[in-house]
Amino acid sequence: MRPTLKEFKRKALSNPGVAKEYYELAPAYTLRKQLIKIRKDAGLTQEELAEILHTKKSNISRLENVNSKISPKLSTIEQYAKAVGYKLEINFIPQAH
């Protein structure tokens, strides 16, 4: 029987190297998932959002892609948020030591 995703994740995160990489990448994954959610909540496709932002669908796709190696500029994220009816807010959270 194959392990569930939850079991696989728990086992993978027991490896210190995997855990370190996972937690370092978590903010980028969270951001991209939030971008997709707010676009969909606004009822927009990638094509429609690209038209609003005067860009190409491929740029929206790359921005939302969790595997993208490109880090978007803050101004790009702000424009994206505004186009779908949101305002960007950034929080800093103290690290646990």
HUZIUR-V280323 format. One line per field, one symbol per residue. ss: DSSP state (H for helix, E for strand, - for the rest). phi: phi as a letter, one per 20 degrees, with the letter a starting at -180 (. if undefined). psi: psi as a letter, one per 30 degrees, with the letter a starting at -180 (. if undefined). Layout:
ss=???
phi=???
psi=???
This chain:
ss=----HHHHHHHHH--HHHHHHHHHHHHHHHHHHHHHHHHHH----HHHHHHH----HHHHHHHH---------HHHHHHHHHH--------------
phi=.fffgffffgffffegfffgfgffegffffgfffgfffffffmdeffffgffelbegfffgffeffefeeeffgfffffggffdncdfcddddgffd
psi=kklleeeeeeeeffjeeeeeeefefeeeeeeeeeeeeeeeefgkleeeeeeeghaleeeeeeefjfgkfkklleeeeeeeeefgglkkkkkkkkkk.
